[in-house]
Amino acid sequence: MTENLPKKSMSDIVALCKRIGFIFQSSEIYGGLNGLWDYGPLGVELKRNVKEAWWRDMITHHDDMNTLPGTPEAFSMVGLDCSTIMHPQVWRCSGHYDLFSDEMVDCRETKARFRYDQMVGRWVSRGADQIFATAPEGDNAPELIERQALKHFGLRTKHADQLEWQSEITPLPGIDDLSRVLAPTAKELGTLTEPREFNLMLETHLGPVKSDKSRAFLRPETAQGIFVNFKNVMDSTRHRLPLGIAQIGKSYRNEITPRNFTFRTREFEQMEMEFFCHPAQSHQWYTYWRDRRLKWYKDLGLASENLQMRDHAEDELSHYSTGTADVEYAFPFLPVGDYGELEGVAHRGDFDLRSHMEGKLDEKSNPLVVQLGEDGKPKHRGSGKDLHYRDNLSGEKYIPHVIEPSAGADRATLAFICEAYTVDQAPDEKGEMQERTVMKFHPRLAPIKAAVFPLVKKDGMPETAKEIYLALKKHFNVFYDEKAAIGRRYRRQDEAGTPFCITVDGQTLEDQTVTVRDRDTMNQERVKIADLRQMIADRVE
Ligand code: ATP
């Protein structure tokens, strides 16, 4: 986004996503379900392309014979696909069972639940009566706070100037006394409970009898499947370290306040890779993956002015991590200057493998095996399996260190949607300038690569266009359309983000050429039918 352009409207983007089939609310005909979304015909193709681009960059196009520029040595990459429900002990040792929680506050009056760290408010008074009116943080927070204040003081909107604002908008966690706090949509003051820890793992039961023994969890991240399979992968593939093991799959978190469209949801897909390496080289690898992951987003079209790499400060780091950085994007639903996390790249040391070997570790990386769980058994017991790596050439034995780039497929897809969304001006059939909505996806991500049209529905044009369509369909996702005026057909494909529109016209039947219209420049060039496949392949690359 350049400075001269207005901020993109998130509600326009959400409306477009629904109207043309990128993203729908889950179970919409029953009123929807909070924090859950479905991908429509265009969205599913887009998200598949995002995941495929990641898999290709991480795994299939990786050349492990050569040392890549910036890497200490040659490395291997493999994939994995693990179950979404794992042994409950996995979550005790990973720390999720005890620590994977957010603080929440409940409103006793409205029964609504909010994430404590995501609530904001503003001190406001009228005469001697002073309150702290609140709202969930977000673009419309100022409006919601004002509405609450007006309601509390019994004022109409036109009398908003009678409100005496005593502070700027500040986070709720800075307020010690909750008795003067007015919760969102509540009538009474002081209805918020003190913040309480809330575990984000979604529970289920395995088998016919519901009991403590049958209790299991839907995975809150894909990473643990990789750690617990480290030995299996090493034994079955005979790879040497450094080795990256990658996985794409669903994860579940019982988010207290899912929001911002698909940014924070309760079911989402992650693209995670655990890179196992020698401790002495782990810092070089951390820097390597940190830079490479940022480049991936840039190469696929996220503008550098909307992207940033934010290194965590010392006090933000987990005790086992010596470096963590987030790739962040300036989503349009955030205030100007704010960024939202797309991916975290973390140096995790040997924390995870050691935990699964010895039991959950404490702050000083000592195993906490002695605490007893609800069932009276040792709570934090590890697998007891030897997860050391032995280098056959050097004979050295060590617990590998791990670098973890952990990305969200849905957040990446949303960022590509927001970045692609463009409203510009284009001439219509009569040559008059009209507003045009166009999704400027990188051709590799575009759901449909090319659309094929006969200019008119006669003179043999539909037959030739269908032949071209069927020939290209073997290689790309292409679309055939003969309905409506050609200009309207172009506009529909602009909204879907189709990079090329191929039109069969009168000249085609004479010289076997077609026009190819470029989505972004709207320029048309004549291309031989025989060259179409190669042309699309080149540009998609
Ligand atoms: P946040 O601070 O935004 O909750 P996180 O730091 O907890 O994210 P990680 O545990 O590092 O996230 O997960 C890795 C990636 O998974 C995130 O960068 C994000 O892209 C994705 N992700 C995590 N939680 C969600 C969610 N609730 N909805 C959609 N994507 C998510």
Residues whose N, C-alpha, C, O or C-beta is under 5 A from the ligand:
A	BS01	ATP	R253 E255 T262 F263 R264 T265 F268 Q270 E341 L342 E343 G344 S406 A407 G408 R411
